[in-house]
Amino acid sequence: VQLVESGGGLVQAGGSLMLSCVGIEGAFSMYAMAWFRRAPGKQREFVAAISKGGGRPYYADSVKGRFTISRDNVKNTLYLQMNGLKPEDTADYYCAREGRSFSYGMASPDAFGSWGQGTLVTVSS
């Protein structure tokens, strides 16, 4: 499945953004999905994941209570609502589909397969 992210931009600290990821040409609803991010000069970092049915989300400790992952399988779309943004949230954000080695609860990038091209989020202080 091809994944296309959107919704990134520049926001002040404390502000909100919602990211979207559309799945094109694939069985979007058959896969668990996740958001990752990569800040400048840093490794890719897990943000949140959600089951194929939309339940049982789990989050990185750094975003828990501020970010919410959700999905609409009718629209083949994954979302990430980001509230209370901090400068340290500045990164390219990527959506990803579960890979062959995926088990629910995994947060390693190696457990995920198809990736989008990313959307940049910049949080100013």
N, C-alpha and C positions, 0 to 999 in steps of 0.2 A: 504494500500500500504506500502510495506517495503522500507525504505529509507537508503541509504548507502553513507556517506560522504567520501571525500578524498581531498587531496591537501594541507593539513596543513604542517607546518614545521617551521624551524628557519630562520628568516630573520632579517637583520639590519634595524634600524629605517630609514624611507624614502623609503624603498623597497616595492616590490609588491608581491602578491600571488593571485592565482585564486583557489577558492574552488569549488568542484563539488559535487552534490548530485544526485544519480541515484535512480529513483523510480522503484521498482521491483514488479511484480505481482499486478498491480492495475491500475485504470483509472487515471493515473498521470495528464493528460490534463484537467480533470474535476475539479481540485481543485486549489484554490489560494495557494501559497507556501510562506514560509518565512525562514529567517535566524535569529537565536538567538545566543547569546554567554553567557558563564559564566566564569568569571575570578575567580581565587583562592580566596576563602573566601567571595565571593559576590553572589548575587542572579542572576538568569537568566535574561538576558537583550535583548530586541528586537533590531534587527539590520536593517532589511529591509524585505519588502514583495512585491509580484507581483501577478497580477491577473492571472486567469487560461489561458487567451489568450496571456499573455505576456506584456500587457500594464499597465499603471497606477501604476508604482512602487512608494512606499513611504519608507522613511528612518528615522532612528533615527537622531536627530540633531548632535550627536557626530560623525557620519560617513558621513553625507551629503556632497557631493562634492568630496569625496575620494573613496567611495565604489559604485559599480554598480551591481545591481541584474538583472539577465536575465534568460531565460529558453529556452530550445529547446524541444518542445513537441514530435517531431519525435524521438528524442533520449531519451525521458523520463528523462531529466536531467535539474537540476537547478544549476545556477552558482552564484558565488559572486566574482567579481573582486575587489581586495583590493589594492589601491594605497596609497602612502604617509603614510605607516604604522607607528604607534607610539607605544612606549612601553606599553601604556595603552590599546592598542588593544589586548594584550596578553590574551588569553582565549581559552577554548574549544568552538568550533563553531558547532552548530546543525542546521540541516534543519528540517522543520516541515510542515505538511499539514494542511489546514484549518479544524477546528473542527465543530461540530454541531452548536455551538453558535456564529460562526464567522460571522461578518459583515465587509465589506471592510473598511479599515482604522483602524481596531483594532490592538493593539500591545501587548495585554496581552497574556502571555503563555496559559492562560485558554481558549483562543479562538481557540487554535490549537490542533490537534489530534495526529496523528502518528508522532513520532520523530525518527531521526537517532541516531546513537551511538556516534557521535561527532568526530571532528578532531581538533587536538591541533595546535594552532598558537602561536608562541613565537617570540616576537619582542625585539631584543636587542638594548640597547642604545649606 
